[in-house]
Amino acid sequence: MEGTMDHTPHQSSDPELWQNSIILCNLTADNTSSVSTDVMSPVIDKTISILMIIVLFITMVSMGCTMEVSKIKHHIVKPKGVAIALLAQYGVMPLTAFCLAKAFQLPEITAVVVLICGCCPGGALSNLLALALQGDMNLSIVMTSCSTLLALGMMPLLLYLYCQGFNLQSVVPYVDIIISLILILVPCGAGILINYFRPQYSKTITKAGVAIMMISVVVVGIITTVGVGGSILTVLSPNLMAIGALMPFIGYSFGYIISSLFRLSQPERRTVAMETGCQNIQLCSTILKVAFPSAVIGPLFLFPMVYASLQLIEALALIVLFRCHQRFTRKEKETYKLATTRDTLKDSSAGTV
């Protein structure tokens, strides 16, 4: 009885802590039916967390190996392209995530997951897609570098601003997110140093990093499915699938439109489009897995992987359309040149006669 009397005043003496506890408990209770009723076993949970951290470390090293100091300096001196690209990255995607979360009336914790995905910087996949679209690779690499560095300040700031729309600013673990962002800069910096002092190893490390990233997506998906069972269908719900499809499409579209308004070249427009729509899914998944308790986040930390699959499918469709357009345009030019040549030959033969 005495212990109960002592405990109650202690909690009420810190109303902010008490309020945060109530909010977190309510979030867990409210989202139990929509997120997960099964909590993964500690062994599976820890295995996934360690695996994701290791994969993120390797991926960030490989991404750092694509960054060249000289190219970064060039775009810093002439920052127009990078500035427009960053405006699209940190302006379009967080706002898109917020609007979609509101439009689909997502539960609170699910909305936070979508917001974190929208506020993430660009990933290494965007460099490969920009290359396939014959974009400006210097701009692509520099934009990925700058958006990753700026994420340290921009990501917590944007989350704080947009989470106020859901009254969740006191629940998001900003400190853990900042620590995660600081930690990713270390392997990224290591990759830059490798590329600067030992450039002969850069391509091998980059290829290995991309391969490991692709394999890890499948492995983590399988382990999580075994761990949480049928609740994995939460991530494949119609609302989240629709958001996962709309977010990259809006990013690609507005990235291209914004860069067109500022009259960037065609290769730069395609690059900005890819960089805007492609998020760093490894960083997003790791933040969700490490920063949030398993009982709260459930299988929702897999949403970035669903997003990644959909953004890749849409990007591949754009690449196919671009290649078809190129081939069709090339055939038209060749036909026109052939017709012009024939007309010239006819005119010259008529003049000779």
Contacts in CASP RR format, 6 or more apart in sequence:
PFRMAT RR
TARGET T0000
AUTHOR 0000-0000-0000
METHOD contacts of the structure
MODEL  1
MEGTMDHTPHQSSDPELWQNSIILCNLTADNTSSVSTDVMSPVIDKTISI
LMIIVLFITMVSMGCTMEVSKIKHHIVKPKGVAIALLAQYGVMPLTAFCL
AKAFQLPEITAVVVLICGCCPGGALSNLLALALQGDMNLSIVMTSCSTLL
ALGMMPLLLYLYCQGFNLQSVVPYVDIIISLILILVPCGAGILINYFRPQ
YSKTITKAGVAIMMISVVVVGIITTVGVGGSILTVLSPNLMAIGALMPFI
GYSFGYIISSLFRLSQPERRTVAMETGCQNIQLCSTILKVAFPSAVIGPL
FLFPMVYASLQLIEALALIVLFRCHQRFTRKEKETYKLATTRDTLKDSSA
GTV
11 17 0 8 1.000
11 18 0 8 1.000
12 18 0 8 1.000
16 170 0 8 1.000
19 170 0 8 1.000
20 170 0 8 1.000
20 171 0 8 1.000
23 168 0 8 1.000
23 170 0 8 1.000
23 171 0 8 1.000
24 171 0 8 1.000
24 296 0 8 1.000
27 108 0 8 1.000
27 109 0 8 1.000
27 171 0 8 1.000
27 296 0 8 1.000
28 295 0 8 1.000
28 296 0 8 1.000
30 107 0 8 1.000
30 108 0 8 1.000
31 107 0 8 1.000
31 108 0 8 1.000
31 109 0 8 1.000
31 110 0 8 1.000
31 296 0 8 1.000
34 107 0 8 1.000
34 110 0 8 1.000
34 234 0 8 1.000
35 107 0 8 1.000
35 109 0 8 1.000
35 110 0 8 1.000
35 231 0 8 1.000
35 234 0 8 1.000
35 296 0 8 1.000
35 297 0 8 1.000
35 298 0 8 1.000
35 299 0 8 1.000
35 300 0 8 1.000
36 228 0 8 1.000
36 231 0 8 1.000
36 234 0 8 1.000
36 298 0 8 1.000
36 299 0 8 1.000
37 231 0 8 1.000
38 227 0 8 1.000
38 228 0 8 1.000
38 229 0 8 1.000
38 230 0 8 1.000
38 231 0 8 1.000
39 45 0 8 1.000
39 294 0 8 1.000
39 295 0 8 1.000
39 298 0 8 1.000
40 48 0 8 1.000
40 224 0 8 1.000
40 227 0 8 1.000
40 228 0 8 1.000
40 294 0 8 1.000
40 298 0 8 1.000
41 227 0 8 1.000
44 223 0 8 1.000
44 224 0 8 1.000
44 226 0 8 1.000
44 227 0 8 1.000
45 294 0 8 1.000
47 223 0 8 1.000
48 220 0 8 1.000
48 223 0 8 1.000
48 224 0 8 1.000
48 289 0 8 1.000
49 289 0 8 1.000
49 290 0 8 1.000
51 216 0 8 1.000
51 219 0 8 1.000
51 220 0 8 1.000
51 223 0 8 1.000
52 216 0 8 1.000
52 220 0 8 1.000
52 282 0 8 1.000
52 285 0 8 1.000
52 286 0 8 1.000
52 289 0 8 1.000
52 290 0 8 1.000
53 286 0 8 1.000
53 290 0 8 1.000
55 212 0 8 1.000
55 213 0 8 1.000
55 216 0 8 1.000
55 282 0 8 1.000
56 184 0 8 1.000
56 187 0 8 1.000
56 282 0 8 1.000
56 283 0 8 1.000
56 286 0 8 1.000
57 187 0 8 1.000
58 187 0 8 1.000
58 208 0 8 1.000
58 209 0 8 1.000
58 212 0 8 1.000
58 213 0 8 1.000
59 124 0 8 1.000
59 209 0 8 1.000
59 212 0 8 1.000
59 213 0 8 1.000
59 282 0 8 1.000
60 184 0 8 1.000
60 187 0 8 1.000
60 188 0 8 1.000
60 191 0 8 1.000
60 282 0 8 1.000
61 187 0 8 1.000
61 188 0 8 1.000
61 190 0 8 1.000
61 191 0 8 1.000
61 194 0 8 1.000
61 205 0 8 1.000
61 209 0 8 1.000
62 124 0 8 1.000
62 191 0 8 1.000
62 205 0 8 1.000
62 206 0 8 1.000
62 207 0 8 1.000
62 208 0 8 1.000
62 209 0 8 1.000
62 210 0 8 1.000
63 123 0 8 1.000
63 124 0 8 1.000
63 127 0 8 1.000
63 144 0 8 1.000
63 148 0 8 1.000
63 188 0 8 1.000
63 191 0 8 1.000
63 206 0 8 1.000
64 145 0 8 1.000
64 187 0 8 1.000
64 188 0 8 1.000
64 189 0 8 1.000
64 190 0 8 1.000
64 191 0 8 1.000
64 192 0 8 1.000
64 194 0 8 1.000
64 195 0 8 1.000
65 191 0 8 1.000
65 192 0 8 1.000
65 194 0 8 1.000
65 195 0 8 1.000
65 201 0 8 1.000
65 202 0 8 1.000
65 203 0 8 1.000
65 205 0 8 1.000
65 206 0 8 1.000
66 124 0 8 1.000
66 127 0 8 1.000
66 141 0 8 1.000
66 144 0 8 1.000
66 195 0 8 1.000
66 202 0 8 1.000
66 206 0 8 1.000
67 141 0 8 1.000
67 142 0 8 1.000
67 144 0 8 1.000
67 145 0 8 1.000
67 188 0 8 1.000
67 191 0 8 1.000
67 192 0 8 1.000
67 195 0 8 1.000
68 141 0 8 1.000
68 195 0 8 1.000
68 196 0 8 1.000
69 192 0 8 1.000
69 196 0 8 1.000
71 138 0 8 1.000
71 141 0 8 1.000
71 142 0 8 1.000
72 142 0 8 1.000
72 145 0 8 1.000
74 138 0 8 1.000
75 81 0 8 1.000
75 82 0 8 1.000
75 138 0 8 1.000
75 139 0 8 1.000
75 142 0 8 1.000
76 82 0 8 1.000
80 262 0 8 1.000
80 264 0 8 1.000
81 139 0 8 1.000
81 259 0 8 1.000
81 262 0 8 1.000
81 264 0 8 1.000
81 268 0 8 1.000
81 272 0 8 1.000
82 139 0 8 1.000
82 142 0 8 1.000
82 143 0 8 1.000
82 146 0 8 1.000
84 258 0 8 1.000
84 259 0 8 1.000
84 262 0 8 1.000
84 264 0 8 1.000
84 272 0 8 1.000
85 139 0 8 1.000
85 143 0 8 1.000
85 147 0 8 1.000
85 259 0 8 1.000
85 271 0 8 1.000
85 272 0 8 1.000
85 275 0 8 1.000
85 276 0 8 1.000
86 143 0 8 1.000
86 146 0 8 1.000
86 147 0 8 1.000
86 150 0 8 1.000
87 258 0 8 1.000
88 251 0 8 1.000
88 254 0 8 1.000
88 255 0 8 1.000
88 258 0 8 1.000
88 259 0 8 1.000
88 272 0 8 1.000
88 275 0 8 1.000
88 276 0 8 1.000
89 121 0 8 1.000
89 122 0 8 1.000
89 143 0 8 1.000
89 147 0 8 1.000
89 275 0 8 1.000
89 276 0 8 1.000
90 119 0 8 1.000
90 147 0 8 1.000
90 150 0 8 1.000
90 154 0 8 1.000
90 158 0 8 1.000
92 250 0 8 1.000
92 251 0 8 1.000
92 254 0 8 1.000
92 255 0 8 1.000
92 258 0 8 1.000
92 276 0 8 1.000
93 118 0 8 1.000
93 119 0 8 1.000
93 247 0 8 1.000
93 251 0 8 1.000
93 276 0 8 1.000
93 277 0 8 1.000
93 279 0 8 1.000
94 115 0 8 1.000
94 118 0 8 1.000
94 119 0 8 1.000
94 158 0 8 1.000
94 162 0 8 1.000
96 118 0 8 1.000
96 246 0 8 1.000
96 247 0 8 1.000
96 250 0 8 1.000
96 251 0 8 1.000
96 254 0 8 1.000
97 114 0 8 1.000
97 115 0 8 1.000
97 117 0 8 1.000
97 118 0 8 1.000
97 119 0 8 1.000
97 162 0 8 1.000
97 243 0 8 1.000
97 247 0 8 1.000
98 115 0 8 1.000
98 162 0 8 1.000
98 165 0 8 1.000
100 114 0 8 1.000
100 243 0 8 1.000
100 246 0 8 1.000
100 247 0 8 1.000
101 110 0 8 1.000
101 111 0 8 1.000
101 114 0 8 1.000
101 115 0 8 1.000
101 166 0 8 1.000
101 243 0 8 1.000
104 239 0 8 1.000
104 242 0 8 1.000
104 243 0 8 1.000
106 114 0 8 1.000
106 239 0 8 1.000
106 243 0 8 1.000
108 166 0 8 1.000
108 168 0 8 1.000
108 171 0 8 1.000
109 292 0 8 1.000
109 296 0 8 1.000
109 297 0 8 1.000
109 300 0 8 1.000
110 240 0 8 1.000
110 300 0 8 1.000
111 166 0 8 1.000
111 168 0 8 1.000
112 163 0 8 1.000
112 166 0 8 1.000
112 168 0 8 1.000
112 171 0 8 1.000
112 172 0 8 1.000
113 288 0 8 1.000
113 297 0 8 1.000
113 300 0 8 1.000
113 301 0 8 1.000
113 303 0 8 1.000
114 240 0 8 1.000
114 243 0 8 1.000
114 247 0 8 1.000
114 303 0 8 1.000
115 159 0 8 1.000
115 162 0 8 1.000
115 163 0 8 1.000
116 159 0 8 1.000
116 177 0 8 1.000
116 284 0 8 1.000
116 287 0 8 1.000
116 288 0 8 1.000
117 247 0 8 1.000
117 279 0 8 1.000
117 281 0 8 1.000
117 284 0 8 1.000
117 303 0 8 1.000
117 304 0 8 1.000
117 307 0 8 1.000
118 247 0 8 1.000
118 279 0 8 1.000
118 284 0 8 1.000
119 154 0 8 1.000
119 155 0 8 1.000
119 158 0 8 1.000
119 159 0 8 1.000
119 162 0 8 1.000
120 151 0 8 1.000
120 155 0 8 1.000
120 279 0 8 1.000
120 280 0 8 1.000
120 281 0 8 1.000
120 283 0 8 1.000
120 284 0 8 1.000
120 304 0 8 1.000
121 144 0 8 1.000
121 147 0 8 1.000
121 148 0 8 1.000
121 150 0 8 1.000
121 151 0 8 1.000
121 154 0 8 1.000
121 155 0 8 1.000
121 279 0 8 1.000
121 280 0 8 1.000
121 283 0 8 1.000
122 143 0 8 1.000
122 144 0 8 1.000
122 147 0 8 1.000
122 148 0 8 1.000
122 275 0 8 1.000
122 278 0 8 1.000
122 279 0 8 1.000
122 280 0 8 1.000
123 144 0 8 1.000
123 148 0 8 1.000
123 278 0 8 1.000
123 279 0 8 1.000
123 280 0 8 1.000
123 281 0 8 1.000
123 282 0 8 1.000
123 283 0 8 1.000
124 144 0 8 1.000
124 210 0 8 1.000
124 213 0 8 1.000
124 280 0 8 1.000
125 278 0 8 1.000
125 281 0 8 1.000
125 308 0 8 1.000
125 311 0 8 1.000
125 312 0 8 1.000
126 140 0 8 1.000
126 143 0 8 1.000
126 144 0 8 1.000
126 274 0 8 1.000
126 275 0 8 1.000
126 277 0 8 1.000
126 278 0 8 1.000
127 137 0 8 1.000
127 140 0 8 1.000
127 141 0 8 1.000
127 144 0 8 1.000
128 210 0 8 1.000
129 274 0 8 1.000
129 278 0 8 1.000
129 315 0 8 1.000
129 319 0 8 1.000
130 136 0 8 1.000
130 137 0 8 1.000
130 140 0 8 1.000
130 270 0 8 1.000
130 271 0 8 1.000
130 274 0 8 1.000
130 275 0 8 1.000
131 137 0 8 1.000
131 140 0 8 1.000
132 319 0 8 1.000
133 270 0 8 1.000
133 271 0 8 1.000
133 274 0 8 1.000
133 318 0 8 1.000
133 319 0 8 1.000
133 322 0 8 1.000
134 267 0 8 1.000
134 270 0 8 1.000
134 322 0 8 1.000
135 267 0 8 1.000
135 268 0 8 1.000
135 270 0 8 1.000
135 271 0 8 1.000
135 274 0 8 1.000
136 265 0 8 1.000
136 267 0 8 1.000
136 268 0 8 1.000
136 271 0 8 1.000
137 271 0 8 1.000
139 268 0 8 1.000
139 271 0 8 1.000
139 272 0 8 1.000
140 271 0 8 1.000
140 274 0 8 1.000
140 275 0 8 1.000
143 271 0 8 1.000
143 272 0 8 1.000
143 275 0 8 1.000
144 275 0 8 1.000
145 188 0 8 1.000
147 275 0 8 1.000
148 184 0 8 1.000
148 185 0 8 1.000
148 188 0 8 1.000
148 280 0 8 1.000
149 185 0 8 1.000
151 181 0 8 1.000
151 283 0 8 1.000
152 178 0 8 1.000
152 181 0 8 1.000
152 182 0 8 1.000
152 185 0 8 1.000
153 178 0 8 1.000
153 181 0 8 1.000
155 177 0 8 1.000
155 181 0 8 1.000
156 174 0 8 1.000
156 177 0 8 1.000
156 178 0 8 1.000
159 172 0 8 1.000
159 174 0 8 1.000
159 177 0 8 1.000
160 169 0 8 1.000
160 172 0 8 1.000
160 174 0 8 1.000
163 169 0 8 1.000
163 171 0 8 1.000
163 172 0 8 1.000
173 291 0 8 1.000
173 292 0 8 1.000
176 287 0 8 1.000
176 290 0 8 1.000
176 291 0 8 1.000
177 287 0 8 1.000
177 291 0 8 1.000
180 283 0 8 1.000
180 286 0 8 1.000
180 287 0 8 1.000
180 290 0 8 1.000
180 291 0 8 1.000
181 283 0 8 1.000
184 283 0 8 1.000
191 202 0 8 1.000
191 205 0 8 1.000
194 201 0 8 1.000
194 202 0 8 1.000
194 205 0 8 1.000
195 202 0 8 1.000
213 282 0 8 1.000
217 305 0 8 1.000
217 308 0 8 1.000
220 285 0 8 1.000
220 302 0 8 1.000
220 305 0 8 1.000
221 302 0 8 1.000
221 305 0 8 1.000
224 232 0 8 1.000
224 299 0 8 1.000
224 302 0 8 1.000
225 232 0 8 1.000
228 298 0 8 1.000
228 299 0 8 1.000
231 298 0 8 1.000
231 299 0 8 1.000
232 299 0 8 1.000
232 302 0 8 1.000
234 240 0 8 1.000
234 298 0 8 1.000
234 299 0 8 1.000
234 300 0 8 1.000
235 299 0 8 1.000
235 300 0 8 1.000
235 302 0 8 1.000
235 303 0 8 1.000
235 306 0 8 1.000
236 306 0 8 1.000
240 303 0 8 1.000
240 306 0 8 1.000
241 306 0 8 1.000
241 310 0 8 1.000
244 303 0 8 1.000
244 306 0 8 1.000
244 307 0 8 1.000
244 310 0 8 1.000
244 311 0 8 1.000
245 310 0 8 1.000
245 314 0 8 1.000
247 277 0 8 1.000
247 307 0 8 1.000
247 311 0 8 1.000
248 277 0 8 1.000
248 278 0 8 1.000
248 307 0 8 1.000
248 310 0 8 1.000
248 311 0 8 1.000
248 314 0 8 1.000
248 315 0 8 1.000
249 314 0 8 1.000
250 277 0 8 1.000
251 273 0 8 1.000
251 276 0 8 1.000
251 277 0 8 1.000
252 273 0 8 1.000
252 274 0 8 1.000
252 276 0 8 1.000
252 277 0 8 1.000
252 314 0 8 1.000
252 315 0 8 1.000
252 318 0 8 1.000
253 273 0 8 1.000
254 276 0 8 1.000
255 269 0 8 1.000
255 272 0 8 1.000
255 273 0 8 1.000
255 276 0 8 1.000
255 277 0 8 1.000
256 269 0 8 1.000
256 270 0 8 1.000
256 272 0 8 1.000
256 273 0 8 1.000
258 272 0 8 1.000
259 268 0 8 1.000
259 269 0 8 1.000
259 272 0 8 1.000
259 273 0 8 1.000
260 269 0 8 1.000
264 272 0 8 1.000
270 322 0 8 1.000
274 315 0 8 1.000
277 311 0 8 1.000
278 311 0 8 1.000
278 315 0 8 1.000
279 304 0 8 1.000
279 307 0 8 1.000
279 308 0 8 1.000
279 311 0 8 1.000
281 304 0 8 1.000
281 305 0 8 1.000
281 307 0 8 1.000
281 308 0 8 1.000
284 304 0 8 1.000
285 301 0 8 1.000
285 302 0 8 1.000
285 304 0 8 1.000
285 305 0 8 1.000
288 297 0 8 1.000
288 300 0 8 1.000
288 301 0 8 1.000
288 303 0 8 1.000
288 304 0 8 1.000
289 297 0 8 1.000
289 301 0 8 1.000
292 301 0 8 1.000
END
